[in-house]
Amino acid sequence: MKIKIPEIGGKGDEIVLTAWHMSAGAHVREGEPLAEVVTDKASFDIECPCDGTLTKVLKKQGDVLKINEVIAEISCSNKQRKE
C-alpha cells in the first residue's frame, strides 16, 4: 500500500516532511503516526492506514512535498484497511 500526502492546508501551501517516526523495516499498527509534515499554518501527522511493515521510505526529512505524492510503502497484514 502506498502512503500519500493527503489534502491538508490551503491551496498553494508548501508541505515539508519534518520528521519520520518510523524507519523502513519497522512493524507498524493502524493509526500510529508514521511521519510529520508541516504547512505554512500547522503541522500534521501522517498515520499508518493498517497493521503491517513499513517496507520503503521514499522521501527524506526536509523534502518539499505535493498533495498525493507517495512518501512510503507499507505491506499490510490485516484485511481491513483505511483507503
Phi, psi and omega in degrees: 000135180271136177261120184244158174287122179284171177286103180230156179073188180265170180299129179086357178295139174280134179247124183239133175283114185260335181197146168258133177266345181226160176237164180305136181097348182287143172279131184237157179238147179308131178092346178292144176287130178265316185210162176243135175235156180228142173249186178297337188249333186199167173250151184221146171266139171267117184267153177289130182276352184198166170284143178164211181233133175285105187272326181217137170251115188261343181236157182243163179305133181097347179294140173270129189243164176242156176302137181073005176287136180281126181249341182197169175229141180234138171266109184279138179256344178260153185286321181267127180216156179283138177255000000 
